[in-house]
């Protein structure tokens, strides 16, 4: 088990779970954050144990480290001018305007699934190597 500091990085208002009888409790972020005792709010949102019993909890979030990416400025330097507007439009349609720019500017982490989507857009436009990102950091995928 990781230390309590590991779970202090949980997003604000992270959904908690207090179902200690769940078979996946030892590896679920919702349970681990709840048990870490770091949340001192008077009112919290939590999973109703009566709704998600057994091994198929809809809210299960595995506690594992993934490689998050930050920023897309460098990868667009390799793109031909004739492709930039269309590629950017495709990504804005997928992420939304504000979310796209937060990711492009390195203000918001790009998850592994999002990295794959972005790379697929680059490949669709003929950039066989896909996308590369400005920096990478190993962290929890909340």
Backbone as JSON Lines, residues from 0, in Angstrom:
{"i":0,"aa":"X","n":[0.84,-1.19,0.0],"ca":[0.0,0.0,0.0],"c":[0.88,1.25,0.0]}
{"i":1,"aa":"X","n":[0.49,2.22,-0.76],"ca":[1.23,3.47,-0.82],"c":[0.92,4.31,0.42]}
{"i":2,"aa":"X","n":[1.74,5.33,0.66],"ca":[1.49,6.17,1.84],"c":[0.36,7.17,1.58]}
{"i":3,"aa":"X","n":[-0.1,7.82,2.64],"ca":[-1.23,8.75,2.54],"c":[-0.93,9.92,1.61]}
{"i":4,"aa":"X","n":[0.32,10.34,1.53],"ca":[0.69,11.46,0.66],"c":[0.36,11.16,-0.79]}
{"i":5,"aa":"X","n":[0.48,9.9,-1.17],"ca":[0.15,9.47,-2.54],"c":[-1.29,9.84,-2.89]}
{"i":6,"aa":"X","n":[-2.19,9.68,-1.94],"ca":[-3.61,9.92,-2.19],"c":[-4.02,11.37,-2.0]}
{"i":7,"aa":"X","n":[-3.15,12.21,-1.46],"ca":[-3.47,13.62,-1.3],"c":[-3.56,14.34,-2.64]}
{"i":8,"aa":"X","n":[-3.07,13.7,-3.69],"ca":[-3.14,14.28,-5.03],"c":[-4.5,14.06,-5.68]}
{"i":9,"aa":"X","n":[-5.42,13.39,-4.97],"ca":[-6.75,13.13,-5.53],"c":[-7.42,14.45,-5.89]}
{"i":10,"aa":"X","n":[-8.15,14.46,-6.99],"ca":[-8.85,15.69,-7.38],"c":[-9.85,16.12,-6.31]}
{"i":11,"aa":"X","n":[-10.13,17.41,-6.28],"ca":[-11.11,17.95,-5.34],"c":[-12.46,17.27,-5.57]}
{"i":12,"aa":"X","n":[-13.16,16.94,-4.52],"ca":[-14.47,16.28,-4.56],"c":[-14.4,14.89,-5.2]}
{"i":13,"aa":"X","n":[-13.29,14.2,-5.0],"ca":[-13.14,12.85,-5.55],"c":[-14.16,11.92,-4.89]}
{"i":14,"aa":"X","n":[-14.81,11.1,-5.69],"ca":[-15.82,10.17,-5.21],"c":[-15.17,9.13,-4.29]}
{"i":15,"aa":"X","n":[-15.72,8.96,-3.09],"ca":[-15.15,8.05,-2.1],"c":[-15.99,6.79,-1.98]}
{"i":16,"aa":"X","n":[-15.37,5.73,-1.46],"ca":[-16.08,4.49,-1.21],"c":[-15.67,3.96,0.16]}
{"i":17,"aa":"X","n":[-16.67,3.64,0.97],"ca":[-16.41,3.13,2.31],"c":[-16.84,1.67,2.45]}
{"i":18,"aa":"X","n":[-17.03,0.99,1.33],"ca":[-17.43,-0.42,1.35],"c":[-16.19,-1.3,1.53]}
{"i":19,"aa":"X","n":[-15.84,-1.56,2.77],"ca":[-14.63,-2.33,3.07],"c":[-14.79,-3.82,2.78]}
{"i":20,"aa":"X","n":[-16.01,-4.27,2.51],"ca":[-16.21,-5.69,2.2],"c":[-16.08,-6.0,0.72]}
{"i":21,"aa":"X","n":[-15.89,-4.98,-0.09],"ca":[-15.74,-5.17,-1.53],"c":[-14.47,-5.95,-1.82]}
{"i":22,"aa":"X","n":[-14.54,-6.89,-2.74],"ca":[-13.38,-7.7,-3.09],"c":[-12.26,-6.93,-3.76]}
{"i":23,"aa":"X","n":[-12.58,-5.77,-4.31],"ca":[-11.57,-4.96,-5.0],"c":[-11.11,-3.77,-4.17]}
{"i":24,"aa":"X","n":[-11.53,-3.7,-2.93],"ca":[-11.25,-2.54,-2.07],"c":[-9.75,-2.24,-1.95]}
{"i":25,"aa":"X","n":[-8.92,-3.27,-1.89],"ca":[-7.49,-3.07,-1.67],"c":[-6.78,-2.43,-2.86]}
{"i":26,"aa":"X","n":[-7.42,-2.43,-4.04],"ca":[-6.78,-1.85,-5.22],"c":[-7.59,-0.73,-5.85]}
{"i":27,"aa":"X","n":[-8.7,-0.32,-5.21],"ca":[-9.56,0.71,-5.78],"c":[-9.22,2.08,-5.2]}
{"i":28,"aa":"X","n":[-8.97,3.03,-6.06],"ca":[-8.63,4.38,-5.62],"c":[-9.72,5.02,-4.77]}
{"i":29,"aa":"X","n":[-10.97,4.78,-5.09],"ca":[-12.07,5.38,-4.32],"c":[-12.03,4.9,-2.87]}
{"i":30,"aa":"X","n":[-11.74,3.64,-2.66],"ca":[-11.64,3.06,-1.32],"c":[-10.35,3.52,-0.62]}
{"i":31,"aa":"X","n":[-9.24,3.5,-1.35],"ca":[-7.96,3.86,-0.76],"c":[-7.91,5.32,-0.33]}
{"i":32,"aa":"X","n":[-8.48,6.2,-1.13],"ca":[-8.52,7.63,-0.76],"c":[-9.42,7.81,0.46]}
{"i":33,"aa":"X","n":[-10.55,7.11,0.5],"ca":[-11.45,7.2,1.64],"c":[-10.76,6.73,2.92]}
{"i":34,"aa":"X","n":[-10.06,5.61,2.84],"ca":[-9.4,5.04,4.03],"c":[-8.15,5.8,4.44]}
{"i":35,"aa":"X","n":[-7.59,6.59,3.55],"ca":[-6.38,7.35,3.89],"c":[-6.69,8.45,4.91]}
{"i":36,"aa":"X","n":[-7.97,8.8,5.03],"ca":[-8.37,9.77,6.04],"c":[-7.9,11.19,5.77]}
{"i":37,"aa":"X","n":[-7.65,11.51,4.51],"ca":[-7.15,12.85,4.19],"c":[-8.27,13.85,3.95]}
{"i":38,"aa":"X","n":[-9.48,13.35,3.65],"ca":[-10.6,14.24,3.38],"c":[-11.23,14.67,4.69]}
{"i":39,"aa":"X","n":[-11.24,15.95,4.96],"ca":[-11.8,16.49,6.2],"c":[-13.08,17.28,5.95]}
{"i":40,"aa":"X","n":[-13.69,17.12,4.76],"ca":[-14.94,17.82,4.45],"c":[-16.08,17.24,5.3]}
{"i":41,"aa":"X","n":[-17.0,18.07,5.7],"ca":[-18.15,17.62,6.49],"c":[-19.09,16.76,5.64]}
{"i":42,"aa":"X","n":[-19.21,17.09,4.38],"ca":[-20.09,16.35,3.48],"c":[-19.24,15.87,2.3]}
{"i":43,"aa":"X","n":[-19.36,14.58,1.97],"ca":[-18.61,14.0,0.85],"c":[-19.56,13.22,-0.05]}
{"i":44,"aa":"X","n":[-19.14,13.01,-1.28],"ca":[-19.87,12.14,-2.19],"c":[-19.24,10.76,-2.11]}
{"i":45,"aa":"X","n":[-20.09,9.75,-2.0],"ca":[-19.54,8.4,-1.94],"c":[-20.43,7.44,-2.7]}
{"i":46,"aa":"X","n":[-19.86,6.3,-3.03],"ca":[-20.56,5.24,-3.75],"c":[-21.49,4.53,-2.77]}
{"i":47,"aa":"X","n":[-22.73,4.32,-3.17],"ca":[-23.68,3.58,-2.35],"c":[-23.35,2.09,-2.48]}
{"i":48,"aa":"X","n":[-22.94,1.43,-1.39],"ca":[-22.56,0.03,-1.47],"c":[-23.69,-0.89,-1.92]}
{"i":49,"aa":"X","n":[-24.93,-0.49,-1.7],"ca":[-26.07,-1.3,-2.11],"c":[-26.23,-1.34,-3.63]}
{"i":50,"aa":"X","n":[-25.7,-0.33,-4.3],"ca":[-25.84,-0.25,-5.75],"c":[-24.77,-1.08,-6.47]}
{"i":51,"aa":"X","n":[-23.58,-1.09,-5.93],"ca":[-22.48,-1.8,-6.58],"c":[-21.89,-2.86,-5.66]}
{"i":52,"aa":"X","n":[-22.49,-4.02,-5.71],"ca":[-22.0,-5.14,-4.93],"c":[-21.25,-6.09,-5.85]}
{"i":53,"aa":"X","n":[-20.37,-6.86,-5.28],"ca":[-19.67,-7.88,-6.05],"c":[-18.47,-7.35,-6.8]}
{"i":54,"aa":"X","n":[-18.03,-8.12,-7.75],"ca":[-16.8,-7.83,-8.49],"c":[-16.99,-6.89,-9.67]}
{"i":55,"aa":"X","n":[-18.2,-6.5,-9.98],"ca":[-18.46,-5.69,-11.17],"c":[-18.87,-4.26,-10.84]}
{"i":56,"aa":"X","n":[-18.18,-3.64,-9.92],"ca":[-18.51,-2.27,-9.53],"c":[-18.23,-1.33,-10.7]}
{"i":57,"aa":"X","n":[-19.21,-0.54,-11.04],"ca":[-19.08,0.41,-12.15],"c":[-18.07,1.51,-11.84]}
{"i":58,"aa":"X","n":[-17.83,1.75,-10.56],"ca":[-16.97,2.85,-10.14],"c":[-15.54,2.42,-9.85]}
{"i":59,"aa":"X","n":[-15.24,1.15,-10.04],"ca":[-13.9,0.66,-9.73],"c":[-12.85,1.44,-10.52]}
{"i":60,"aa":"X","n":[-11.85,1.94,-9.82],"ca":[-10.75,2.68,-10.44],"c":[-9.46,2.12,-9.87]}
{"i":61,"aa":"X","n":[-8.74,1.38,-10.69],"ca":[-7.52,0.72,-10.22],"c":[-6.45,1.74,-9.85]}
{"i":62,"aa":"X","n":[-5.77,1.46,-8.75],"ca":[-4.67,2.29,-8.28],"c":[-3.4,1.84,-9.0]}
{"i":63,"aa":"X","n":[-3.06,2.56,-10.05],"ca":[-1.83,2.25,-10.77],"c":[-1.26,3.52,-11.4]}
{"i":64,"aa":"X","n":[0.02,3.46,-11.67],"ca":[0.74,4.6,-12.24],"c":[0.78,4.45,-13.76]}
{"i":65,"aa":"X","n":[0.5,5.53,-14.47],"ca":[0.58,5.54,-15.93],"c":[1.44,6.72,-16.38]}
{"i":66,"aa":"X","n":[1.84,6.69,-17.63],"ca":[2.64,7.78,-18.18],"c":[1.71,8.83,-18.79]}
{"i":67,"aa":"X","n":[1.59,9.96,-18.1],"ca":[0.78,11.07,-18.59],"c":[1.67,11.96,-19.45]}
{"i":68,"aa":"X","n":[1.08,12.56,-20.45],"ca":[1.81,13.49,-21.32],"c":[1.35,14.91,-21.04]}
{"i":69,"aa":"X","n":[2.21,15.86,-21.32],"ca":[1.89,17.27,-21.15],"c":[2.37,18.05,-22.37]}
{"i":70,"aa":"X","n":[1.47,18.83,-22.95],"ca":[1.83,19.73,-24.04],"c":[1.91,19.08,-25.41]}
{"i":71,"aa":"X","n":[1.48,19.85,-26.43],"ca":[1.53,19.38,-27.82],"c":[2.18,20.39,-28.74]}
{"i":72,"aa":"X","n":[2.84,21.37,-28.19],"ca":[3.41,22.42,-29.04],"c":[4.51,21.89,-29.96]}
{"i":73,"aa":"X","n":[5.36,21.03,-29.43],"ca":[6.49,20.53,-30.23],"c":[6.02,19.65,-31.4]}
{"i":74,"aa":"X","n":[5.01,18.83,-31.17],"ca":[4.56,17.92,-32.21],"c":[3.94,18.66,-33.38]}
{"i":75,"aa":"X","n":[3.32,19.81,-33.13],"ca":[2.72,20.56,-34.23],"c":[3.78,21.28,-35.07]}
{"i":76,"aa":"X","n":[4.99,21.4,-34.58],"ca":[6.06,22.01,-35.37],"c":[6.43,21.13,-36.56]}
{"i":77,"aa":"X","n":[6.11,19.83,-36.49],"ca":[6.42,18.89,-37.55],"c":[5.3,18.79,-38.59]}
{"i":78,"aa":"X","n":[4.18,19.44,-38.33],"ca":[3.0,19.34,-39.19],"c":[3.06,20.39,-40.3]}
{"i":79,"aa":"X","n":[2.68,19.98,-41.49],"ca":[2.62,20.91,-42.61],"c":[1.54,21.96,-42.36]}
{"i":80,"aa":"X","n":[1.79,23.17,-42.81],"ca":[0.86,24.28,-42.59],"c":[-0.53,23.97,-43.13]}
{"i":81,"aa":"X","n":[-0.6,23.23,-44.23],"ca":[-1.9,22.93,-44.83],"c":[-2.74,21.96,-43.99]}
{"i":82,"aa":"X","n":[-2.11,21.26,-43.03],"ca":[-2.82,20.29,-42.2],"c":[-3.2,20.83,-40.82]}
{"i":83,"aa":"X","n":[-2.53,21.86,-40.37],"ca":[-2.68,22.31,-38.98],"c":[-4.12,22.68,-38.64]}
{"i":84,"aa":"X","n":[-4.77,23.5,-39.43],"ca":[-6.12,23.96,-39.12],"c":[-7.09,22.81,-39.01]}
{"i":85,"aa":"X","n":[-7.02,21.9,-39.95],"ca":[-7.93,20.76,-39.96],"c":[-7.67,19.81,-38.79]}
{"i":86,"aa":"X","n":[-6.4,19.55,-38.49],"ca":[-6.06,18.68,-37.37],"c":[-6.5,19.31,-36.04]}
{"i":87,"aa":"X","n":[-6.24,20.58,-35.89],"ca":[-6.64,21.29,-34.67],"c":[-8.16,21.25,-34.52]}
{"i":88,"aa":"X","n":[-8.88,21.45,-35.6],"ca":[-10.34,21.4,-35.57],"c":[-10.85,20.02,-35.13]}
{"i":89,"aa":"X","n":[-10.21,18.96,-35.63],"ca":[-10.58,17.6,-35.24],"c":[-10.38,17.4,-33.74]}
{"i":90,"aa":"X","n":[-9.25,17.87,-33.22],"ca":[-8.96,17.71,-31.79],"c":[-9.87,18.58,-30.92]}
{"i":91,"aa":"X","n":[-10.19,19.79,-31.38],"ca":[-11.09,20.66,-30.63],"c":[-12.49,20.06,-30.59]}
{"i":92,"aa":"X","n":[-12.92,19.45,-31.68],"ca":[-14.22,18.79,-31.71],"c":[-14.27,17.67,-30.69]}
{"i":93,"aa":"X","n":[-13.18,16.94,-30.53],"ca":[-13.11,15.81,-29.6],"c":[-13.02,16.27,-28.14]}
{"i":94,"aa":"X","n":[-12.13,17.21,-27.86],"ca":[-11.87,17.63,-26.48],"c":[-12.71,18.83,-26.02]}
{"i":95,"aa":"X","n":[-13.16,19.63,-26.95],"ca":[-13.77,20.91,-26.59],"c":[-12.69,21.98,-26.64]}
{"i":96,"aa":"X","n":[-13.06,23.2,-26.9],"ca":[-12.1,24.28,-27.12],"c":[-11.17,24.49,-25.92]}
{"i":97,"aa":"X","n":[-11.73,24.73,-24.74],"ca":[-10.91,24.99,-23.56],"c":[-10.04,23.81,-23.17]}
{"i":98,"aa":"X","n":[-10.61,22.61,-23.21],"ca":[-9.86,21.41,-22.83],"c":[-8.73,21.13,-23.82]}
{"i":99,"aa":"X","n":[-8.98,21.38,-25.1],"ca":[-7.92,21.17,-26.09],"c":[-6.73,22.08,-25.79]}
{"i":100,"aa":"X","n":[-7.0,23.36,-25.58],"ca":[-5.9,24.31,-25.35],"c":[-5.19,24.05,-24.02]}
{"i":101,"aa":"X","n":[-5.93,23.62,-23.02],"ca":[-5.28,23.28,-21.74],"c":[-4.32,22.11,-21.93]}
{"i":102,"aa":"X","n":[-4.69,21.15,-22.75],"ca":[-3.8,20.01,-23.04],"c":[-2.64,20.45,-23.93]}
{"i":103,"aa":"X","n":[-2.94,21.21,-24.96],"ca":[-1.89,21.66,-25.88],"c":[-0.83,22.47,-25.16]}
{"i":104,"aa":"X","n":[-1.25,23.32,-24.23],"ca":[-0.32,24.19,-23.52],"c":[0.35,23.53,-22.31]}
{"i":105,"aa":"X","n":[0.02,22.26,-22.05],"ca":[0.64,21.54,-20.95],"c":[0.05,21.85,-19.59]}
{"i":106,"aa":"X","n":[-1.13,22.46,-19.55],"ca":[-1.78,22.8,-18.29],"c":[-2.61,21.65,-17.74]}
{"i":107,"aa":"X","n":[-2.97,20.71,-18.6],"ca":[-3.78,19.55,-18.21],"c":[-3.12,18.3,-18.76]}
{"i":108,"aa":"X","n":[-3.07,17.27,-17.93],"ca":[-2.46,16.0,-18.33],"c":[-3.24,15.35,-19.47]}
{"i":109,"aa":"X","n":[-2.52,14.66,-20.32],"ca":[-3.11,13.9,-21.43],"c":[-2.97,12.43,-21.06]}
{"i":110,"aa":"X","n":[-4.11,11.77,-20.85],"ca":[-4.11,10.37,-20.41],"c":[-3.6,9.46,-21.53]}
{"i":111,"aa":"X","n":[-3.22,8.22,-21.21],"ca":[-2.78,7.3,-22.25],"c":[-3.81,7.1,-23.36]}
{"i":112,"aa":"X","n":[-5.09,7.0,-23.01],"ca":[-6.13,6.84,-24.03],"c":[-6.21,8.08,-24.93]}
{"i":113,"aa":"X","n":[-6.09,9.26,-24.33],"ca":[-6.11,10.5,-25.11],"c":[-4.86,10.61,-25.98]}
{"i":114,"aa":"X","n":[-3.72,10.16,-25.46],"ca":[-2.48,10.16,-26.26],"c":[-2.67,9.31,-27.51]}
{"i":115,"aa":"X","n":[-3.31,8.16,-27.33],"ca":[-3.54,7.26,-28.47],"c":[-4.48,7.9,-29.48]}
{"i":116,"aa":"X","n":[-5.53,8.56,-29.0],"ca":[-6.45,9.23,-29.91],"c":[-5.72,10.32,-30.71]}
{"i":117,"aa":"X","n":[-4.97,11.14,-30.02],"ca":[-4.24,12.22,-30.69],"c":[-3.28,11.64,-31.73]}
{"i":118,"aa":"X","n":[-2.57,10.59,-31.36],"ca":[-1.65,9.94,-32.31],"c":[-2.41,9.39,-33.51]}
{"i":119,"aa":"X","n":[-3.61,8.87,-33.29],"ca":[-4.4,8.33,-34.41],"c":[-4.79,9.45,-35.38]}
{"i":120,"aa":"X","n":[-5.08,10.64,-34.84],"ca":[-5.39,11.79,-35.7],"c":[-4.17,12.12,-36.55]}
{"i":121,"aa":"X","n":[-3.0,12.14,-35.93],"ca":[-1.77,12.43,-36.69],"c":[-1.54,11.38,-37.77]}
{"i":122,"aa":"X","n":[-1.75,10.11,-37.43],"ca":[-1.56,9.04,-38.43],"c":[-2.56,9.16,-39.56]}
{"i":123,"aa":"X","n":[-3.81,9.53,-39.22],"ca":[-4.85,9.71,-40.24],"c":[-4.46,10.79,-41.26]}
{"i":124,"aa":"X","n":[-3.67,11.76,-40.83],"ca":[-3.22,12.83,-41.71],"c":[-1.88,12.5,-42.38]}
{"i":125,"aa":"X","n":[-1.4,11.28,-42.18],"ca":[-0.19,10.86,-42.87],"c":[1.1,10.99,-42.09]}
{"i":126,"aa":"X","n":[1.02,11.29,-40.81],"ca":[2.21,11.4,-39.98],"c":[2.39,10.07,-39.24]}
{"i":127,"aa":"X","n":[3.13,9.16,-39.89],"ca":[3.22,7.76,-39.46],"c":[3.7,7.6,-38.02]}
{"i":128,"aa":"X","n":[4.55,8.51,-37.55],"ca":[5.07,8.38,-36.18],"c":[4.05,8.78,-35.13]}
{"i":129,"aa":"X","n":[2.9,9.31,-35.52],"ca":[1.89,9.74,-34.57],"c":[2.32,11.04,-33.89]}
{"i":130,"aa":"X","n":[1.83,11.25,-32.71],"ca":[2.13,12.49,-31.97],"c":[3.2,12.22,-30.92]}
{"i":131,"aa":"X","n":[4.02,13.21,-30.7],"ca":[4.94,13.19,-29.56],"c":[4.54,14.39,-28.71]}
{"i":132,"aa":"X","n":[4.79,14.29,-27.43],"ca":[4.33,15.33,-26.52],"c":[5.53,16.04,-25.91]}
{"i":133,"aa":"X","n":[5.29,17.21,-25.36],"ca":[6.37,18.04,-24.86],"c":[7.09,17.42,-23.66]}
{"i":134,"aa":"X","n":[6.35,16.77,-22.78],"ca":[6.96,16.12,-21.63],"c":[6.06,14.99,-21.14]}
{"i":135,"aa":"X","n":[6.64,14.14,-20.32],"ca":[5.91,12.99,-19.77],"c":[6.18,12.91,-18.27]}
{"i":136,"aa":"X","n":[5.2,12.38,-17.56],"ca":[5.36,12.23,-16.11],"c":[4.55,10.99,-15.68]}
{"i":137,"aa":"X","n":[5.17,10.16,-14.85],"ca":[4.46,9.01,-14.31],"c":[3.61,9.46,-13.13]}
{"i":138,"aa":"X","n":[2.31,9.19,-13.2],"ca":[1.41,9.59,-12.12],"c":[0.14,8.74,-12.14]}
{"i":139,"aa":"X","n":[-0.66,8.9,-11.11],"ca":[-1.91,8.17,-10.99],"c":[-2.91,8.71,-11.99]}
{"i":140,"aa":"X","n":[-3.66,7.82,-12.62],"ca":[-4.73,8.24,-13.52],"c":[-6.03,8.27,-12.71]}
{"i":141,"aa":"X","n":[-6.39,9.44,-12.26],"ca":[-7.57,9.58,-11.41],"c":[-8.81,9.45,-12.26]}
